[in-house]
Amino acid sequence: MSDVTGRFVLAAAVVAVSLVMASASAARHDYGDALSKSLLYFESQRSGRLPYNQRVRWRGHSGLTDGLEQGVDLVGGYYDAGDHVKFGLPMAFTVTMLSWAVLEYGDQIAAAGEGAHALQSIKWGTDYFIKAHTAPNELWTQVGDGDSDHYCWQRPEDMTTSRRAYKVDAEHPGSEVAAETAAAMAAASIVFRRAGDAHYAHLLLHHAQQLFEFADKYRGRYDASVRVVKSYYPSASGYNDELLWASPSSAGTSSTPASRFSPPSCCWRRRT
């Protein structure tokens, strides 16, 4: 499995999302408040042009030229932890887990008044993944340089460090990140289909299927293609777990009909 130690501080927020239903007997703990603050954390990590309904008002627009040097629009997404690099693998992992938190506990999240905010948190990530998936076999996986970023402590609104973007493709494969992004988009497609947004759900599923086929057909460790990620989110033991995580449930075939694309049966058998 890819290194999960410190894998995107945002993922920790998913734990608090699931805590909202943890125990009815623990009434002295306000899990609704924990859930609300967790989703506010997602908003504080947003990169790009912020929406009018942004609740974290001390944050401003940032990273508005991301991808410009490479001729692609990579504005948006989430910053990683306390720095301003956008790492694709932990971002995708976070969106995958947040999507499954909503699928498992959507009623409780809605009852806490946070259903719309949870959907917005997922969509902020998936909108970025759609931009980053610029061709069937091409995925932009990182924006910014970790080394130069970590030398400078500053607000993202005031960034002066490198915003170079990195990608994986057929010649430079990255099965871990492509498969994890496929998993995020597939899980999110179920979320938005249940929420009544069939068009967006179909769009996400289309990208998920293409990304899984890319990850499976052109197999390779992504940190061998994007070497600058090795000091931050290296592939610890290969890409097979991400391929399994992202694969369609019916024997892992890429020809699975859209309506049957779901998490792998080994991990989610009780749901399939």
N, C-alpha and C positions, 0 to 999 in steps of 0.2 A: 504493500500500500504506500502511496505517496506520504511524505512526512506530515503527520497531523499535529506534531508538537508546535503549538503556537499558530496553528492554521487559521489565520484571519480572526482577529479579535471579535469581528462581527458574529462569528459562529457562536460565541459565548452568549450572545443575545438570544439565540434560538433556545437555549436552555431555559431562560427565563420565560419565553413564550410558552413552553410546555408546563412550566410551574403553575400557571394560572389554574390548572385543574388538578394539581398534585394531590390535595387532600382536603376534603370538606371539613375534617375535624380540626384542621390547623387554622381556625378562624382568626387567631391572633396575628397571622401573617397576611398582609395585604398583597396577594399575588396579582390582583388587578393593577395595582400601582407599579409592581415590578414589570408587568407586561407593557404598560404604557411607557415607562422609561426605556425599556429595551427597544421599542419601536422608534422612540425619539432618538436613540443612539444611531439607528440606521440613517435617520434624516441628517444627523450631524456629520455622517461620513459621506454624504453625497458629493459627487464631483459633477461639474458641468453647469448649465444654466438652470438655476433653481426655480421651481414653480411658484405661482402666486400664493398658494396655500401652504408654503413651507412654514412649519411651526418653529423651527430652530432659527430664530431671527438674527442671531449673531453670526450666522454663516452667510456668505455671499457667493456670487458666481465665481467659478474657478475652473482652470483647465480647459479654457474655451478654444484653445488651438491644438488640443490633443489630436495627433494623427496628421496634422497639416503638412509636416515635412515629408510624410510618406504618401501624401495624396489621398488619405482616407479620413472619414469623419469618425473619430473615436471620443467625441465629447460625451460625458456622462459616466455612469457606473459608480462604483464605490472605491474610496481610498482604502488602503490596507492599514489596519491598526492605527498607529499614531503618525504614520508618515504619509506621503502623497503619491506613492507608487500604486498603480492599479495592476495587481497580480491576478491573472485570469483563473488560475486553479483554485485558490482559496475563495475567490469571489463566487465562482460557480458552486463550490461545495456549500457555501453559506446559503445561496439561493435555493439549492436543492433541499437543504434541511429546513429552511423557512417554509418552503412550499409544502413539505410533508407535515410540518407542524400545523399548518392551516388545514390540510386535508384530514388530519387525525382529530384536531381539536377546534375546528372552525366554529362550531356552535358556541363553545365556551368563549372563544375569542370575540365573537360577535356579541355575546351577552355582556361582555366587559366593555362594549362600545368601541372596540379596536379593530373590527373586521375590515373596514375601509382602509385604515392605516396599514394593516398587514398586507392587503392586496397592493397598495401603492409601493410598499417596500419591495415586494417581489417584482413588480413591473419596472421599477427603476433599474433593477439588475437585468431583467430580460430584454428591455429596450436596448440596453447597451450591448448585450450579446448578439442581438440581431444586427446591429451596426458592425460589430467586430467580425461577424461571419460574412465576409465579403465575397466569397465564392464557395461552391460546394466543398472544395478541398483546400480552403484557406481560412484560418482563424487567427486574428490578432490577439495575442495572449498577455501582453504586458505593455504598459505605458509608463515611462519614467525609469530612471536608473537608481537602484537601491543604494549604491555606494555614495554617489554625489548627493542624493536626497538626505541620507543620514548624517552628512557632514553639516547640514544647514537646518537649524530649527526655525521654522517660520510658518505663518498661516498659509493655507493653500491659495488664498486670494492674492498672496504676495509672492508666489513661487518664481524663482529665478533659475532653478536647476533644470537639468536636461529632461525633455519630455519625449525622447526618442521612443518609438513604438517597435515592438517585436512580434513576429508571427510564426506560425507553423503552416506547412503546406505539404504537398506530395513529395517534394524533394527534401524537405526538412520536417519530418513528421513529429507529431506530439500526441500520442494516443491518450495519455493521461488527461491532459487538459481538454482535448476535443471530446473525449467520452464524458468527462465530468460536466462539461457545458451541455452536452446532449441530455444528460440526466436532469440537469437543472431545468432545461426548456421542456422536457417531457413532463416532469412533475408539475411545472407551472401551467402547462397546457391543461392538465386535469383541473387545477385550481380555477382557471378562468372559464373552462367549460361549465363547471358547476356554478360559477358565478353568473352565467348567462351570456358571456362574451364569446360566442362560438367562432367569430372571425379571428380574434386574436389567438384563441386556443389552437385553431387550425394552423395559423402562421407559425406559432411556436413548435407545433408538432412537425411541421415541414422542416424547419431548421434542425430539430432534434434528430430526425431520421437521416438527414444529410450528414450531420456531424458524426453520428454513430458509424455510418458507412465509411466516412473518411478515417475515423480512428481505427476501425477494424481492418480496412483494406491497406492502409499505409501505416503499418505498425512501427513504432519507434518511441524511445524515451524523449520526452519533450525537453528535459534539461540538457540533452545532447544537441538539440537544435537551437535552443535559447539558453546559451551557456551562462548568461548573466543572472539567471534565476537560481543557480546552484547554491549560492550562499544564503538563500532565503527559503525557497520551497522546492528542494530537490526531490527527485523521484527515488525513494528509499528502496523499494523492492519491485519496481516495474509497473506495468500498466494493466495487467490482467484483471485486477480487482475493479478498476474503473470501467473496463470493457464489460465486465459482468454486471456491474451496477447500472450501466446505461443500456444494456441490451434489451430488445423486445422480449416479452415473456414466452413467446411460442418458439422455443428451441433456439432463440437468439438469431433468427433469420431477419435479414434486412428487408424482406418483402412483406413483413407483417402489415396488414391493413391498418390504417390510421386509428380506427376505432378500437383496435386491440393492442395498441402500443401502451405498455404499462411497465412498472418496475419489475426487475427480475424475480422469478418465482422463489429463488433461494432466499432472498431477503424479505419478500413481501407476500409469501404464499397465502397467508390468511386473508389477503385482500384480493387475490386473483381467482 
